[in-house]
Amino acid sequence: MNLCKYLLGIWMILVLLGAFLYAPTALGLGHLSRIIYFHVPLAWVGVLAYFIAMLNSISYLKRGSLLNDQIAVVNAEIGLIFTLLATVTGAVFARYTWGVFWNWDPRQTSIFVLLLIYGAYFILRSAVEDEEKRARMASVFSIIAFISVPFLVFIIPRVYATLHPDPIISFESGFQMDSKMFQVFLASLIGFTGIYGWIASLYYRYLVIRTRIEGDLNNG
Amino acid sequence: MVSKSYGWVDAVLALIKKDLIDECRTRFAFTSIILFAMTTLVMVSFSTGAFVLDSGLHAAFLWIIIFFSSMTALARSFIKEEEQGTARILKISTTPEVVFIAKLMFNLVMLLGLLVVLYPLYLVLMNPPAANNNLLVMLFLILGSSCLAGTTTILAAIVSQAGAKHTLLPIIAFPVLLPVLLTAIRGTGLALVGNFLNVVLPDLIFLFSFLVIIVTASLLLFPFVWED
């Protein structure tokens, strides 16, 4: 476990160096394009975390183990932070490319709605008192809300004209990214996923210890 | 047991009839939804009446009125059960799926009732562009309202179990409904300038597929919300 931690640290340092020194700049955007190595992985992890939270919600509804619900909350919290960071980096990019921080571009709207879904999830959780009921309601809500995510993330930006840079790795148009950029991009994606996994594992260890002290989650 | 001699269709119809009779006696939900819509419409018409508005603006106003008036009334179907104490009897008298379909149909009827009153009044008060394709606009209104009803039925059931009941539904429903609202507004705007079916077909398909998916998912998940 410790070895993974240090390897991840070294990997991310390499990614940072690569993002600023090794990868070339994109045509027309200049050095601004370097944000792609941070913005996209953050957004990707935000959606991934929500997906894992939803899987745990399904698991909870099937098996009734409160641990699944706890893990769903943990992933939702981490996902919220990553989505917030993705929104902020996107707004910064928007400011320096198009002049305004926010203009309700379809992709900006969809990441904003993802934030709202996370927010609604936590508000719903805080409104229900009973633990079992809270877990059930939150699980059902996260599954229902997840249904609108593919519509938001994939369909709306394709249907509406958007200023957002085209997903350059969309499979219809083939790989159009410069190979060096692609290497750093992929490395950054793996690195950020690794960071997410590491934070999640720390959180799980905390949950286990807390369960041991406070009693079993199902009986305590 | 009496319920075994009913088919599920009979059970659904019986539940809808019960809700409609209850609604006719108190007329609370229907009048509140109509009054809310009228108030908003009057405000909009009063302030913008002097201007000729873009079709996109017309569509936006129409859907704002529909969305917010429906939020006030759609939650009532389940919260009323909890407040009047009839929820427990309902839970043991029939299967969750029957309850879900009945409440969904009831919500749909209420929204359609709202549209019947709202759309003609909107045409009269707001003067949208004369070239509008009425049939297409009505199709969008009905389809969009069906998506609204389909999503808010299960969310209202969730909210009825939570603490801060009435205010919670718009907060929870809005993120889930945003794709529907964006598409419906865009489609209605296009239909209002007189475009034909081929132009707005992607939006219609979007709304229809969303409706099918959300109703299916809600039907599968409703037992978890409804049963203790």
Chai-1 contact restraints between the chains, C-beta under 6 A:
chainA,res_idxA,chainB,res_idxB,connection_type,confidence,min_distance_angstrom,max_distance_angstrom,comment,restraint_id
A,L61,B,F224,contact,1.0,0.0,6.0,A-B,restraint_1
A,V113,B,P175,contact,1.0,0.0,6.0,A-B,restraint_2
A,V113,B,L178,contact,1.0,0.0,6.0,A-B,restraint_3
A,L116,B,P175,contact,1.0,0.0,6.0,A-B,restraint_4
A,I117,B,P175,contact,1.0,0.0,6.0,A-B,restraint_5
A,A120,B,I171,contact,1.0,0.0,6.0,A-B,restraint_6
A,A120,B,I172,contact,1.0,0.0,6.0,A-B,restraint_7
A,A120,B,P175,contact,1.0,0.0,6.0,A-B,restraint_8
A,I123,B,I171,contact,1.0,0.0,6.0,A-B,restraint_9
A,L124,B,I172,contact,1.0,0.0,6.0,A-B,restraint_10
A,A127,B,A162,contact,1.0,0.0,6.0,A-B,restraint_11
A,A127,B,G163,contact,1.0,0.0,6.0,A-B,restraint_12
A,A127,B,A164,contact,1.0,0.0,6.0,A-B,restraint_13
A,A127,B,L168,contact,1.0,0.0,6.0,A-B,restraint_14
A,V128,B,A162,contact,1.0,0.0,6.0,A-B,restraint_15
A,K133,B,Q161,contact,1.0,0.0,6.0,A-B,restraint_16
A,R136,B,F224,contact,1.0,0.0,6.0,A-B,restraint_17
A,M137,B,I158,contact,1.0,0.0,6.0,A-B,restraint_18
A,M137,B,Q161,contact,1.0,0.0,6.0,A-B,restraint_19
A,V140,B,L221,contact,1.0,0.0,6.0,A-B,restraint_20
A,V140,B,F224,contact,1.0,0.0,6.0,A-B,restraint_21
A,V140,B,V225,contact,1.0,0.0,6.0,A-B,restraint_22
A,F141,B,I158,contact,1.0,0.0,6.0,A-B,restraint_23
A,A145,B,V176,contact,1.0,0.0,6.0,A-B,restraint_24
A,I147,B,I213,contact,1.0,0.0,6.0,A-B,restraint_25
A,I147,B,A217,contact,1.0,0.0,6.0,A-B,restraint_26
A,S148,B,V176,contact,1.0,0.0,6.0,A-B,restraint_27
A,S148,B,P179,contact,1.0,0.0,6.0,A-B,restraint_28
A,F151,B,P179,contact,1.0,0.0,6.0,A-B,restraint_29
A,L152,B,P179,contact,1.0,0.0,6.0,A-B,restraint_30
